[in-house]
């Protein structure tokens, strides 16, 4: 553990990287209609703009964690943020939606290197006291990026064009890289005897790629086959990890540890249910309501603004009250927000939209800080790296499955047509079906969060 100055500098560096990552992610969500218009892309292909990036990050989290064990977390983090920035400069050169999606996948690879190591670095800097507050501070950076993304992204798309989102977003990444050089131990330190689980990495990569591609082509038999094959590959990954000599994921962390296992499961459910809200409402406001990107971005900014506030507050709450209670409260608020979105029609009042965004924002922020503290506090320090990867992996895999589900609904209900005013009625139908299912998924997370709390009590009684 470093000195107070070193810890604070490292915290600021990690927080800036989190801001840069999600700023670009949320800004691109607002730019999706402009991308579709320029490239003539279908709704399901536009879904891959986000899910392609997220699935690439998800499939590399665990392999990157092993890479960090081999060369050091600081070196992996710095390499990731530099690679992410370089791809951000190349993305605006795309000439087709397929080129854009491929580059987004490469960008996701750089994102994986940052996200999978960031929490582990914070856990090293704050082993016990102050960890929840540090996680809350880092979460505030995430939600600040989410706040700036829709607003600035909408202005940029309306007045400069979508390409300038990537030019502008690359500069905070470069700043984060230079800060990392000054504040983190980025010099590679090669660890001997660290083995790599190639079969596990292949199963994981194949599964995530096939799931994301299959979900966007569910209207075809080939898409169904890809989706089924991806699920089989992911199941094979879990089975392989139980018996691998040097597993990417230590499955023993889940056995007899309800706080860790249930916390990871609820992490997946929460992000699967709530991550697509901004994506769906961005399309709703621009396609169904006819708003400009800048106008839609201002409205969407309500969610991350609330997230910034509650991510700071929830860290203090976790220091005072049991984190499981705080996490369950967050899941409940988010479920109410998703339920309210089911009632959206061809026209919606501004208070209705703001209530949905505020409930989802407050709920996801409260849940994220509390649940991360639960998971990281359920393992010994030597497992911080794996636990950090599980937190990030469950979050990103949840995002992937949420977006894949949305893409699948678009493919089934809207079909391979461009998303515009003429296809708006079919979009509304697809959006309603999405919110109904996502509300039910989120409600199941509330029940699982309660089960995790009871499991932890039982474990404490046995001890």
C-alpha positions in Angstrom: 0.0 0.0 0.0 1.4 3.4 -1.0 1.5 6.7 0.9 -1.6 8.9 1.1 -0.3 11.1 -1.8 0.5 8.0 -3.9 -2.9 6.5 -3.2 -4.8 9.7 -4.1 -2.8 10.2 -7.3 -3.5 6.6 -8.3 -7.2 7.0 -7.5 -7.4 10.1 -9.7 -5.7 8.2 -12.5 -8.1 5.3 -12.3 -11.1 7.6 -12.1 -10.0 9.6 -15.2 -9.7 6.4 -17.2 -13.2 5.3 -16.1 -14.5 8.6 -17.1 -12.9 8.4 -20.6 -14.2 4.9 -21.2 -17.8 5.5 -20.4 -17.9 9.0 -21.9 -17.2 7.5 -25.3 -19.6 4.7 -24.7 -22.6 6.9 -23.7 -21.8 9.5 -26.4 -21.8 6.8 -29.1 -25.3 5.7 -27.9 -26.6 9.1 -28.8 -24.8 9.0 -32.2 -26.3 5.6 -33.2 -29.2 7.1 -35.3 -26.6 9.3 -37.2 -24.5 6.3 -37.8 -27.5 4.4 -39.1 -28.5 7.2 -41.4 -25.0 7.6 -42.9 -24.3 3.9 -43.4 -27.9 2.8 -44.1 -27.6 0.2 -41.3 -30.5 -1.9 -39.9 -31.6 -1.7 -36.3 -29.9 -5.0 -35.5 -26.6 -4.0 -37.1 -26.7 -0.8 -35.0 -27.1 -2.9 -31.9 -23.6 -4.4 -32.7 -22.1 -0.9 -32.4 -22.5 -1.2 -28.7 -22.7 -5.0 -28.2 -19.6 -5.6 -30.4 -17.5 -3.4 -28.2 -18.9 -4.8 -24.9 -18.6 -8.4 -26.0 -15.0 -7.9 -27.0 -14.2 -6.4 -23.6 -16.1 -9.3 -21.9 -14.3 -12.1 -23.7 -10.9 -10.6 -22.8 -11.4 -9.8 -19.1 -10.1 -13.1 -17.7 -7.2 -13.5 -20.2 -6.1 -10.0 -19.5 -6.2 -10.6 -15.8 -3.7 -13.5 -16.3 -1.6 -11.2 -18.5 -1.6 -8.7 -15.7 -0.3 -11.4 -13.4 2.5 -12.1 -15.9 3.7 -8.5 -16.6 2.1 -6.4 -13.8 -1.3 -4.6 -13.4 0.2 -1.2 -14.0 1.8 -2.1 -17.3 -1.4 -3.8 -18.5 -3.5 -0.8 -17.5 -1.2 1.7 -19.3 -1.0 -0.4 -22.4 -4.7 -0.7 -22.6 -5.5 3.0 -22.3 -2.9 3.8 -25.0 -4.3 1.2 -27.3 -7.9 2.5 -26.7 -6.8 6.0 -27.5 -5.1 5.0 -30.8 -8.2 3.1 -32.0 -10.3 6.1 -31.1 -8.3 8.2 -33.6 -8.7 5.5 -36.3 -12.5 4.8 -35.9 -13.6 8.1 -37.6 -12.0 6.8 -40.8 -14.5 4.0 -41.2 -16.2 3.8 -44.6 -19.0 1.3 -43.7 -20.9 0.0 -40.7 -18.9 -3.3 -40.9 -15.6 -1.5 -40.7 -16.9 0.6 -37.8 -18.1 -2.5 -35.9 -14.7 -4.3 -36.4 -12.8 -1.3 -35.0 -15.2 -1.0 -32.1 -14.3 -4.6 -31.3 -10.6 -3.7 -31.2 -11.5 -0.7 -29.0 -13.2 -3.1 -26.6 -9.9 -5.0 -26.3 -8.2 -1.9 -25.0 -11.1 -1.3 -22.7 -10.8 -4.8 -21.3 -7.1 -4.1 -20.3 -8.2 -1.0 -18.4 -11.3 -2.2 -16.7 -10.1 -5.6 -15.6 -7.1 -4.1 -13.8 -8.5 -0.8 -12.5 -10.4 -2.2 -9.6 -7.6 -4.5 -8.6 -5.2 -1.5 -8.5 -7.7 0.3 -6.3 -8.0 -2.7 -4.0 -4.2 -2.8 -3.7 -4.1 1.0 -2.9 -7.0 0.7 -0.3 -6.7 -2.8 1.3 -9.3 -2.1 4.1 -10.2 1.3 5.4 -11.5 3.7 2.8 -12.1 1.2 0.1 -15.8 1.7 -0.2 -15.3 5.5 -0.5 -12.6 5.0 -3.1 -14.9 2.7 -5.1 -17.6 5.3 -4.8 -15.2 8.0 -6.0 -14.2 5.9 -9.0 -17.9 5.2 -9.7 -18.5 8.9 -9.7 -15.9 9.2 -12.5 -17.9 6.5 -14.4 -21.2 8.4 -14.0 -19.6 11.8 -14.7 -18.6 10.3 -18.0 -22.0 9.0 -18.5 -23.4 12.5 -17.7 -21.1 14.3 -20.2 -21.6 11.7 -22.9 -25.2 12.2 -23.9 -25.0 16.0 -23.5 -21.7 16.6 -25.2 -22.2 13.8 -27.6 -25.6 15.2 -28.7 -24.1 18.6 -29.3 -21.1 17.2 -31.2 -23.3 15.0 -33.4 -25.7 17.8 -34.2 -23.1 20.5 -35.0 -19.8 18.6 -35.9 -20.8 15.1 -36.8 -20.4 11.7 -35.0 -16.7 11.4 -35.9 -15.7 14.2 -33.6 -16.9 12.1 -30.6 -13.9 9.8 -31.1 -11.4 12.6 -31.7 -12.6 14.4 -28.6 -12.8 11.2 -26.5 -9.3 10.1 -27.3 -7.6 13.1 -25.6 -8.8 12.2 -22.0 -7.4 8.7 -22.7 -4.0 10.1 -23.7 -4.1 12.3 -20.5 -4.9 9.2 -18.5 -2.0 7.3 -20.1 0.6 10.0 -19.2 -0.9 10.2 -15.6 -0.5 6.4 -15.4 3.2 6.7 -16.3 3.7 9.1 -13.4 1.4 7.6 -10.7 1.3 3.9 -11.3 4.0 1.1 -11.4 3.8 0.7 -15.2 7.2 -0.9 -15.7 6.7 -4.5 -16.8 7.8 -7.1 -14.2 7.8 -10.5 -15.7 6.6 -13.2 -13.3 8.0 -16.6 -13.8 5.8 -19.7 -13.7 2.6 -18.0 -14.7 0.8 -20.4 -17.0 -1.9 -19.4 -19.5 -5.1 -21.3 -20.0 -5.5 -21.3 -23.8 -8.5 -23.6 -24.1 -10.4 -21.5 -21.5 -9.5 -18.3 -23.4 -10.7 -19.9 -26.7 -14.0 -21.1 -25.2 -14.7 -17.7 -23.7 -13.8 -15.7 -26.9 -15.8 -18.0 -29.1 -18.8 -17.9 -26.8 -19.0 -14.1 -26.5 -18.4 -13.5 -30.3 -21.0 -16.1 -31.3 -23.6 -14.8 -28.8 -23.2 -11.2 -29.9 -23.4 -12.0 -33.6 -26.2 -14.5 -33.2 -28.3 -12.2 -31.2 -28.3 -9.6 -34.0 -29.4 -12.2 -36.6 -32.2 -14.0 -34.8 -34.5 -13.6 -37.7 -32.3 -16.1 -39.6 -31.7 -19.7 -38.8 -27.9 -19.0 -38.9 -28.3 -16.5 -36.1 -30.1 -19.0 -33.9 -27.4 -21.5 -34.6 -24.7 -19.0 -33.7 -26.5 -18.0 -30.5 -26.9 -21.6 -29.4 -23.3 -22.4 -30.3 -22.1 -19.4 -28.2 -24.1 -20.5 -25.2 -22.6 -24.0 -25.5 -19.1 -22.5 -25.7 -19.7 -20.5 -22.6 -21.0 -23.5 -20.7 -17.9 -25.4 -21.9 -15.7 -22.6 -20.6 -17.3 -23.0 -17.1 -16.9 -26.8 -17.1 -13.3 -26.5 -18.4 -12.3 -24.0 -15.7 -13.3 -26.5 -13.0 -10.6 -29.0 -14.1 -8.0 -26.8 -15.7 -4.5 -26.8 -14.1 -4.1 -23.0 -14.5 -7.7 -21.7 -14.8 -8.4 -18.2 -15.9 -11.3 -18.2 -13.4 -10.7 -19.9 -10.0 -14.0 -21.6 -9.5 -13.2 -22.4 -5.9 -14.0 -18.7 -5.1 -17.6 -19.4 -5.8 -18.0 -22.6 -3.7 -18.9 -22.0 0.0 -18.8 -18.2 -0.5 -22.3 -16.9 -1.0 -21.4 -13.3 -0.8 -19.0 -13.7 -3.7 -21.1 -16.1 -5.9 -24.5 -14.4 -5.4 -22.9 -11.0 -5.6 -21.4 -11.9 -9.0 -24.7 -13.3 -10.2 -26.7 -10.2 -9.2 -24.0 -8.0 -10.8 -24.7 -9.8 -14.1 -28.4 -9.4 -13.7 -28.3 -5.7 -12.8 -26.3 -4.7 -15.8 -28.2 -7.0 -18.2 -31.4 -5.3 -17.1 -30.4 -1.6 -16.9 -27.6 -1.0 -19.4 -29.8 -0.9 -22.4 -32.0 1.9 -21.0 -29.9 4.7 -22.5 -29.6 2.9 -25.9 -33.4 2.3 -26.1 -34.4 5.8 -25.0 -31.9 7.5 -27.3 -33.5 5.7 -30.2 -37.0 6.4 -28.8 -36.4 10.2 -28.5 -34.8 10.5 -31.9 -36.7 8.0 -34.0 -40.2 8.0 -32.4 -40.2 11.6 -31.0 -38.2 13.2 -33.8 -35.8 15.0 -31.5 -32.3 16.1 -32.5 -29.3 14.3 -31.0 -28.5 17.4 -28.8 -32.0 17.6 -27.5 -32.2 13.9 -26.7 -28.7 14.1 -25.1 -29.8 16.8 -22.7 -32.8 14.7 -21.5 -30.7 11.5 -21.2 -28.2 13.3 -19.1 -30.6 13.1 -16.2 -29.8 9.5 -15.5 -26.0 9.8 -15.2 -26.3 13.1 -13.2 -28.3 11.2 -10.6 -25.8 8.3 -10.8 -22.9 10.7 -10.0 -24.8 12.0 -6.9 -25.8 8.6 -5.6 -22.4 6.9 -6.3 -20.8 9.4 -3.9 -23.5 9.0 -1.3 -23.7 5.2 -1.5 -20.0 4.8 -0.6 -20.7 6.5 2.8 -23.8 4.4 3.2 -21.8 1.2 2.9 -19.5 2.4 5.6 -22.5 2.8 8.0 -25.0 0.0 7.1 -24.7 -3.5 5.7 -23.9 -3.4 2.0 -26.4 -6.1 1.1 -29.3 -3.8 2.3 -27.9 -1.0 0.2 -27.5 -3.3 -2.9 -31.1 -4.5 -2.6 -32.4 -1.0 -2.3 -30.6 -0.1 -5.5 -32.0 -3.1 -7.4 -35.5 -2.2 -6.2 -35.3 1.4 -7.4 -33.9 0.3 -10.8 -36.8 -2.2 -11.2 -39.3 0.6 -10.6 -37.7 2.7 -13.3 -37.7 -0.1 -15.8 -41.4 -0.8 -15.0 -42.2 2.8 -15.7 -40.6 2.6 -19.1 -43.2 -0.1 -20.1 -45.8 2.6 -20.0 -44.1 4.8 -22.7 -46.3 5.4 -25.7 -45.9 7.3 -29.1 -45.9 10.4 -27.0 -44.4 10.8 -23.5 -44.3 13.7 -21.0 -41.0 15.0 -19.8 -41.7 14.2 -16.1 -42.4 10.6 -17.1 -39.1 10.3 -18.9 -37.2 12.0 -16.1 -38.7 9.8 -13.5 -37.6 6.7 -15.5 -34.1 8.0 -15.9 -33.8 9.2 -12.2 -35.0 5.8 -10.8 -32.7 3.8 -13.1 -29.8 6.1 -12.4 -30.2 6.2 -8.6 -30.8 2.4 -8.4 -27.9 1.4 -10.6 -25.5 3.7 -8.8 -26.5 2.6 -5.3 -26.3 -1.0 -6.3 -22.9 -0.8 -8.1 -20.9 0.7 -5.3 -22.5 -1.6 -2.6 -22.3 -4.8 -4.7 -18.7 -4.2 -5.7 -17.7 -3.7 -2.0 -19.5 -7.0 -1.2 -17.6 -8.9 -3.9 -14.2 -7.4 -3.2 -14.6 -7.9 0.6 -15.5 -11.5 0.2 -12.0 -12.6 -1.0 -8.4 -12.5 0.4 -6.0 -10.0 -0.9 -4.2 -12.5 -3.1 -7.4 -12.9 -5.1 -8.1 -9.2 -5.7 -7.0 -9.5 -9.3 -9.4 -12.4 -10.0 -12.2 -10.7 -8.0 -11.7 -7.5 -10.0 -12.0 -9.4 -13.2 -15.1 -11.2 -12.0 -16.7 -7.8 -11.1 -15.8 -6.3 -14.4 -16.6 -9.6 -16.3 -20.0 -10.0 -14.7 -20.8 -6.3 -15.4 -19.7 -6.4 -19.0 -21.1 -9.8 -19.8 -24.4 -8.6 -18.4 -24.2 -5.5 -20.6 -23.4 -7.8 -23.6 -26.4 -10.1 -22.9 -28.7 -7.1 -22.4 -27.7 -5.5 -25.7 -27.8 -8.9 -27.5 -31.3 -9.4 -26.2 -32.3 -5.9 -27.5 -30.6 -6.6 -30.9 -32.5 -9.9 -31.0 -35.8 -8.2 -30.4 -35.1 -5.7 -33.1 -34.2 -8.4 -35.5 -37.4 -10.3 -34.8 -39.9 -7.4 -34.6 -38.3 -4.6 -36.8 -36.4 -6.8 -39.3 -33.6 -5.9 -41.6 -34.9 -2.4 -42.4 -33.4 1.0 -41.7 -34.5 2.6 -38.5 -36.4 5.8 -39.4 -39.8 7.4 -39.0 -41.5 4.8 -41.2 -40.3 1.9 -39.0 -41.1 3.8 -35.7 -44.3 1.8 -34.9 -42.4 -1.4 -35.1 -39.6 0.1 -33.0 -42.1 1.0 -30.3 -43.4 -2.5 -30.2 -39.9 -3.9 -29.9 -39.1 -1.4 -27.2 -42.1 -2.3 -25.1 -41.3 -6.0 -25.3 -37.7 -5.3 -24.3 -38.7 -3.3 -21.2 -41.2 -5.9 -20.1 -38.6 -8.6 -20.1 -35.9 -6.4 -18.6 -38.2 -5.4 -15.7 -38.8 -9.1 -14.9 -35.0 -9.8 -15.1 -34.3 -6.9 -12.7 -37.0 -8.1 -10.3 -35.3 -11.5 -10.2 -32.1 -9.7 -9.1 -33.9 -8.4 -6.0 -34.8 -11.9 -4.9 -31.3 -13.1 -5.6 -29.8 -10.2 -3.6 -31.9 -11.2 -0.6 -30.8 -14.8 -1.0 -27.2 -13.6 -0.9 -27.8 -11.7 2.3 -29.4 -14.8 4.0 -26.5 -17.0 2.7 -23.9 -14.6 4.3 -25.8 -14.7 7.6 -25.8 -18.5 7.6 -22.1 -18.5 6.8 -21.4 -16.1 9.7 -23.4 -18.3 12.1 -21.4 -21.4 11.1 -18.2 -19.5 11.8 
